[in-house]
């Protein structure tokens, strides 16, 4: 059997030491066994002494009965008829020394050993009383009983005692009979425990082998067909982690693919315009190429910012959410868009209540959401029309609305406008096609429901967000 793990022998620092599940279970099994074993021996010894006392106590009672039959009353006094031969027979024992004493109600010794230990109690009882005492330097077991010879006569006290050699011998024999087999059973039991633990932990080793044999890109769930019930929660948690990891990697791959695909057009345009500027000698043509180059650069910058915003929205962490006033946030964001609305000759309106509308959210992401809704509305709204940002409170929800008087959306396209890079058909308005996708991601992270209504003219985007008092965390 391999050496048992011992925490006491380890000199490795506690924080650096790896815990062994096998050793931990073995320690928890062996420690109680090693503690209970001496307790078991002590209890067995006490039980053995009690068992050993029983037959010898019965023998003492028999001796009391024998002595009571040798007593008689003569002229109001108690007389013993025990002969010398009967005395020797009574005291005859190969191992123990027998003592006895007969005394009347006045404690006058009738027969027996005069130095017999006195009975401490004076209570009268015809039932035998047993006690331990010391006589001639040896411990003895005494049985005492009051015997009534004739009605109306005082009782006689009969006491018989013997040393404990036979009792100790019987108790030791019982102990040996019980303890010695344990020296055989205990190693067998430990071996069986060792084998049971080894076999019981086999599924963990098999699971470890299955995980190690996987390819590095294999994120499929672990099949839990033959996994023990105790390990199943661990496997389920691991599968949930694999699912989250697969989703995260999928988002990253999709982000990289989308970014690479969408960056091709502005980068190609920038390269073409720079090559044209290098070939031209006419200052006007060079200036025109540089203007196109600046426009392509601005489009590329906007696209990169939108991609980064989308990536942040997809990886929004719930721990960054705080209670915030949606009314105050709407005022701040709307004021930042006033210059661009004026430049486009569009009336940007703000309708908010006088009181705070409190929600749980990430202020940076919600600002990005409102920015994209307003930017989208301004892009699709002609000059001399209006765009309205509106905050309302309805029951346990806050309503964030952006209404425009723009070109409107074909009802058949509403189901697709939140997809990445989707562009409304027959529309010449420039854009990255990511604004509404960002809005959807941020709305989902805030447990908000988003709806779109076709107006006449224009479009109404509405977000229904739980108030902070009704917020239940991630669902």
C-alpha positions in Angstrom: 0.0 0.0 0.0 1.5 3.4 -0.9 2.3 5.8 2.0 -0.7 7.7 3.3 -0.7 11.5 2.6 0.2 13.5 5.6 -0.4 17.2 5.9 1.9 17.4 8.9 4.9 16.2 7.0 4.5 18.7 4.2 6.9 21.7 4.3 5.5 23.3 1.2 3.6 26.6 1.8 -0.1 26.2 2.3 -1.0 28.5 -0.7 1.3 26.6 -3.0 0.4 23.1 -2.0 -2.0 21.3 -4.3 -4.8 19.4 -2.5 -5.4 15.8 -3.3 -9.0 14.7 -3.4 -7.9 11.1 -2.8 -5.8 12.1 0.2 -8.5 14.4 1.5 -11.1 11.7 1.5 -8.6 9.2 3.0 -7.7 11.6 5.8 -11.3 12.1 6.7 -11.9 8.3 6.8 -8.7 7.4 8.7 -8.8 10.2 11.3 -12.2 9.1 12.7 -11.1 5.4 12.6 -7.9 6.1 14.5 -9.8 8.2 17.0 -12.7 5.7 17.4 -10.5 2.6 17.7 -9.0 3.3 21.2 -12.5 4.5 22.3 -13.9 1.2 21.0 -11.3 -0.7 23.0 -12.1 1.3 26.2 -15.8 0.7 25.8 -15.3 -2.9 25.0 -13.2 -3.3 28.2 -15.9 -1.7 30.3 -18.6 -3.9 28.7 -16.3 -7.0 29.2 -16.0 -6.2 32.9 -19.7 -5.9 33.2 -20.2 -9.2 31.4 -17.5 -10.8 33.5 -19.1 -9.6 36.7 -22.5 -11.1 36.0 -21.7 -14.8 36.5 -19.4 -14.2 39.4 -22.0 -12.0 41.1 -24.5 -14.8 40.8 -22.0 -17.1 42.5 -21.7 -14.7 45.4 -25.4 -14.6 45.7 -25.4 -18.4 45.9 -22.8 -18.3 48.7 -25.1 -15.8 50.6 -27.9 -18.3 50.2 -25.7 -21.1 51.4 -24.6 -19.1 54.5 -28.2 -18.1 55.3 -29.1 -21.8 55.5 -26.5 -22.3 58.2 -28.0 -19.7 60.5 -30.5 -20.3 63.3 -31.9 -18.4 66.3 -31.4 -19.6 69.8 -32.7 -17.7 72.8 -33.2 -14.5 70.7 -29.7 -14.6 69.3 -28.4 -15.6 65.9 -26.1 -18.7 65.9 -24.0 -20.0 62.9 -23.9 -23.7 62.3 -21.1 -23.5 59.7 -18.6 -26.2 60.4 -14.9 -26.0 59.8 -15.1 -28.3 56.8 -17.9 -26.2 55.3 -15.9 -23.1 56.0 -13.0 -24.5 54.1 -15.3 -25.6 51.3 -16.8 -22.1 51.1 -13.4 -20.5 50.9 -12.0 -23.0 48.4 -11.0 -21.3 45.2 -8.0 -21.9 42.9 -7.6 -18.3 42.0 -9.5 -15.9 44.2 -9.6 -15.5 48.0 -13.0 -15.7 49.5 -14.1 -13.6 52.6 -17.4 -13.5 54.4 -19.0 -12.0 57.5 -22.3 -12.7 59.3 -23.6 -10.0 61.7 -26.8 -9.4 63.5 -28.9 -6.3 63.7 -26.6 -4.9 66.4 -23.7 -5.3 64.1 -22.4 -8.1 66.3 -20.2 -10.5 64.3 -21.7 -13.9 64.3 -19.2 -15.6 62.1 -16.6 -15.0 59.4 -13.8 -12.4 59.0 -13.8 -9.7 61.6 -11.8 -7.2 59.5 -14.4 -7.4 56.7 -15.1 -3.9 55.2 -18.1 -2.4 56.8 -21.3 -1.8 54.8 -21.6 1.9 54.3 -25.4 2.0 54.0 -27.7 1.1 56.8 -30.8 0.9 54.6 -32.6 -2.5 55.0 -33.2 -4.4 51.7 -33.5 -8.1 51.0 -32.0 -7.5 47.5 -28.3 -8.1 47.1 -26.1 -5.0 47.1 -22.8 -5.1 45.2 -19.7 -2.9 45.8 -16.0 -2.8 45.5 -13.7 -2.5 48.5 -10.2 -3.2 49.6 -9.1 -6.0 52.0 -5.6 -7.1 52.9 -4.2 -4.8 50.2 -6.3 -6.3 47.4 -9.4 -5.1 45.7 -12.5 -7.3 46.3 -16.0 -7.5 45.0 -18.6 -7.8 47.8 -22.2 -8.9 47.7 -24.3 -8.0 50.8 -27.8 -9.0 51.7 -30.2 -8.8 54.7 -31.8 -12.1 55.6 -34.9 -12.5 57.9 -34.8 -15.8 59.7 -38.2 -15.6 61.5 -41.1 -13.2 61.3 -40.7 -10.5 63.9 -37.0 -11.1 64.4 -34.3 -8.6 63.4 -32.6 -9.3 60.0 -29.1 -10.7 59.7 -26.6 -9.1 57.4 -24.6 -11.6 55.2 -21.6 -10.3 53.2 -19.5 -12.3 50.9 -16.4 -11.0 49.0 -13.8 -12.3 46.7 -10.7 -11.0 44.9 -10.9 -10.1 41.2 -8.4 -12.5 39.6 -11.0 -14.6 37.8 -13.1 -11.6 36.8 -10.0 -9.9 35.3 -9.0 -13.1 33.5 -12.5 -13.4 32.0 -12.6 -9.7 31.0 -9.1 -10.1 29.4 -10.2 -13.1 27.5 -13.2 -11.3 26.2 -11.0 -8.3 25.2 -8.6 -10.6 23.4 -11.4 -12.3 21.6 -12.8 -8.9 20.4 -9.6 -6.9 19.8 -7.3 -9.5 18.2 -9.6 -10.0 15.2 -9.6 -6.3 14.7 -5.9 -6.4 14.0 -6.8 -8.5 11.0 -10.0 -6.8 10.1 -8.6 -3.3 10.2 -5.8 -3.7 7.6 -8.4 -5.5 5.4 -10.8 -2.7 5.9 -8.2 -0.1 5.0 -7.2 -2.0 1.9 -10.9 -2.2 0.8 -11.3 1.6 1.5 -8.1 2.2 -0.6 -9.5 0.1 -3.5 -12.9 1.7 -3.2 -11.5 5.2 -3.3 -9.3 4.3 -6.3 -12.3 2.8 -8.1 -14.6 5.6 -7.1 -12.2 8.3 -8.5 -11.7 6.4 -11.7 -14.5 8.4 -13.5 -12.6 11.6 -12.7 -9.4 10.2 -14.3 -11.4 9.1 -17.3 -13.0 12.5 -17.6 -9.5 14.1 -17.3 -8.3 11.8 -20.1 -11.3 12.7 -22.3 -10.7 16.4 -21.8 -6.9 16.1 -22.5 -7.5 14.1 -25.7 -9.7 16.9 -27.2 -8.4 19.1 -29.9 -7.6 22.7 -29.0 -10.5 24.0 -31.0 -13.1 21.5 -29.8 -15.6 23.4 -27.7 -18.4 20.9 -27.9 -20.2 19.9 -24.7 -18.9 16.9 -22.7 -21.3 13.9 -23.1 -22.5 13.1 -19.6 -23.8 9.6 -20.4 -21.6 7.5 -18.1 -20.6 10.2 -15.6 -21.5 9.6 -12.0 -24.3 11.7 -10.5 -21.9 13.4 -8.0 -19.6 14.7 -10.8 -22.5 15.7 -13.1 -22.9 19.2 -11.7 -19.2 19.8 -12.3 -19.6 18.6 -15.9 -22.7 20.8 -16.4 -20.8 23.8 -15.1 -17.9 23.0 -17.4 -20.3 22.7 -20.4 -21.8 26.0 -19.5 -18.4 27.5 -19.5 -17.6 25.9 -22.9 -20.8 27.4 -24.3 -20.0 30.9 -23.0 -16.4 30.5 -24.3 -17.7 29.3 -27.7 -20.1 32.3 -27.8 -17.3 34.7 -26.9 -15.0 33.3 -29.5 -17.8 33.3 -32.1 -18.4 37.0 -31.4 -14.7 37.8 -31.7 -14.5 35.8 -35.0 -17.6 37.5 -36.4 -16.3 40.9 -35.3 -12.9 40.3 -37.0 -14.6 39.0 -40.2 -17.0 41.9 -40.3 -14.3 44.4 -39.6 -12.0 43.0 -42.3 -14.9 42.9 -44.8 -16.2 46.3 -44.1 -12.8 48.0 -44.0 -11.9 46.8 -47.5 -14.1 49.4 -49.2 -12.9 52.6 -47.5 -9.3 51.4 -47.5 -9.4 50.6 -51.2 -11.0 54.0 -51.8 -8.3 55.7 -49.8 -5.6 53.9 -51.7 -7.1 54.7 -55.1 -7.5 58.4 -54.2 -3.9 58.6 -52.9 -2.6 57.0 -56.1 -4.7 59.4 -58.2 -3.3 62.4 -56.2 0.3 61.1 -56.8 -0.3 60.8 -60.6 -2.0 64.2 -61.1 0.0 67.4 -61.6 -3.0 69.7 -61.7 -3.6 71.2 -58.3 -7.4 71.2 -58.7 -7.3 67.4 -59.4 -5.0 66.8 -56.5 -7.3 68.8 -54.2 -10.3 66.9 -55.4 -8.5 63.6 -54.7 -7.4 64.7 -51.3 -11.0 65.7 -50.5 -12.2 62.2 -51.5 -9.3 60.8 -49.4 -10.5 62.8 -46.4 -14.1 61.6 -46.9 -13.0 58.0 -47.1 -10.8 58.5 -44.0 -13.8 59.9 -42.1 -16.0 57.0 -43.3 -13.3 54.5 -42.2 -13.0 56.2 -38.8 -16.7 56.1 -38.3 -16.8 52.4 -39.3 -14.0 51.6 -36.8 -15.8 53.5 -34.0 -19.1 51.7 -34.8 -17.3 48.3 -34.8 -15.7 49.1 -31.4 -19.0 50.2 -30.0 -20.6 47.0 -31.2 -17.9 44.9 -29.6 -18.3 46.8 -26.3 -22.0 46.3 -26.4 -21.7 42.6 -27.0 -19.3 42.2 -24.0 -21.2 44.5 -21.7 -20.6 43.5 -18.1 -23.5 43.6 -15.7 -21.3 44.6 -12.8 -20.8 48.0 -14.4 -24.5 48.9 -14.1 -25.5 51.5 -11.6 -28.7 53.4 -10.9 -29.0 56.4 -13.1 -31.4 59.1 -14.2 -32.6 58.5 -17.7 -34.1 62.0 -17.9 -30.7 63.7 -17.1 -28.9 61.4 -19.5 -31.3 62.3 -22.3 -30.9 66.0 -21.7 -27.1 65.7 -21.9 -27.0 63.6 -25.1 -29.7 65.8 -26.9 -27.7 69.0 -26.1 -24.6 67.4 -27.8 -26.6 66.8 -31.0 -28.1 70.3 -31.3 -25.2 71.8 -33.4 -25.4 68.9 -36.0 -29.2 69.2 -36.1 -29.0 72.9 -36.7 -26.4 72.4 -39.4 -28.8 69.9 -41.2 -31.7 72.4 -40.6 -33.6 69.8 -38.6 -35.6 70.6 -35.5 -34.3 68.4 -32.6 -36.8 68.3 -29.8 -36.7 66.9 -26.3 -39.7 65.8 -24.3 -38.8 64.6 -20.7 -40.7 64.7 -17.4 -39.9 67.0 -14.6 -39.0 64.2 -12.2 -36.1 61.7 -12.4 -36.7 58.4 -14.2 -34.4 55.9 -12.5 -33.1 52.7 -14.2 -30.2 50.3 -13.7 -27.7 50.6 -16.5 -24.4 51.4 -18.0 -24.3 55.1 -18.7 -21.6 54.9 -21.4 -23.5 52.2 -23.3 -26.9 53.9 -22.9 -25.3 57.2 -24.2 -24.1 55.2 -27.2 -27.6 53.8 -27.7 -29.2 57.2 -27.7 -26.5 58.6 -29.9 -27.1 55.9 -32.5 -30.9 56.4 -32.5 -30.5 60.2 -32.9 -27.8 59.8 -35.6 -29.9 57.3 -37.5 -32.9 59.7 -37.3 -30.9 62.7 -38.5 -29.5 60.7 -41.4 -33.0 59.7 -42.7 -34.8 63.0 -41.9 -34.9 65.7 -44.6 -34.2 69.4 -43.9 -36.9 71.5 -42.3 -38.4 68.4 -40.6 -38.1 67.3 -36.9 -36.6 64.6 -34.7 -37.9 64.2 -31.1 -36.2 62.4 -28.2 -38.8 61.5 -25.6 -38.6 60.0 -22.1 -41.7 58.8 -20.4 -42.6 56.6 -17.4 -45.3 54.0 -17.8 -46.1 51.8 -14.8 -42.9 49.9 -13.8 -41.1 50.8 -17.0 -39.3 53.7 -18.6 -40.0 54.5 -22.2 -37.2 56.0 -24.4 -38.5 57.1 -27.8 -36.9 58.7 -30.8 -39.4 59.8 -33.4 -38.5 61.3 -36.8 -40.3 62.7 -39.8 -38.0 61.0 -42.3 -38.3 58.7 -45.2 -39.9 55.9 -43.2 -39.3 52.2 -43.3 -41.0 49.6 -45.4 -42.9 47.3 -43.0 -41.3 44.3 -44.8 -37.9 45.5 -43.8 -38.5 46.2 -40.1 -37.5 42.6 -39.2 -34.1 43.1 -40.8 -33.0 46.7 -39.9 -31.3 45.5 -36.7 -29.1 43.1 -38.5 -25.4 44.0 -39.0 -24.6 46.0 -42.1 -28.2 45.8 -43.3 -29.0 48.8 -45.5 -32.5 49.8 -46.4 -33.3 49.1 -50.1 -33.2 52.0 -52.6 -31.6 54.2 -50.0 -28.6 56.4 -50.9 -28.0 57.6 -47.3 -24.4 56.9 -46.3 -23.8 54.8 -43.2 -22.0 51.8 -41.7 -25.2 49.7 -41.2 -24.1 49.1 -37.6 -26.0 51.7 -35.7 -29.2 49.8 -35.1 -27.3 46.6 -34.5 -25.5 48.4 -31.6 -28.9 49.7 -30.3 -30.2 46.1 -30.3 -27.2 44.7 -28.4 -27.3 47.4 -25.7 -31.1 47.1 -25.4 -30.8 43.3 -24.8 -28.1 43.8 -22.2 -30.4 46.2 -20.3 -33.4 43.8 -20.5 -35.1 46.4 -22.7 -37.7 45.6 -25.3 -37.3 47.5 -28.6 -40.1 48.2 -31.1 -40.5 50.1 -34.4 -43.6 51.8 -35.6 -44.1 53.2 -39.1 -45.4 56.8 -38.8 -46.9 59.0 -41.5 -44.4 60.3 -42.2 -41.4 59.0 -40.4 -40.5 56.2 -37.9 -40.8 55.8 -34.1 -38.2 53.7 -32.2 -39.4 52.8 -28.7 -37.4 51.1 -25.9 -39.2 49.8 -22.8 -36.7 49.6 -19.9 -37.4 48.3 -16.4 -37.2 50.8 -13.6 -34.5 50.3 -11.0 -37.2 49.3 -8.4 -38.3 46.5 -10.7 -34.8 45.4 -12.0 -34.0 41.7 -11.4 -30.5 41.5 -12.7 -29.4 39.3 -15.7 -32.0 36.9 -17.0 
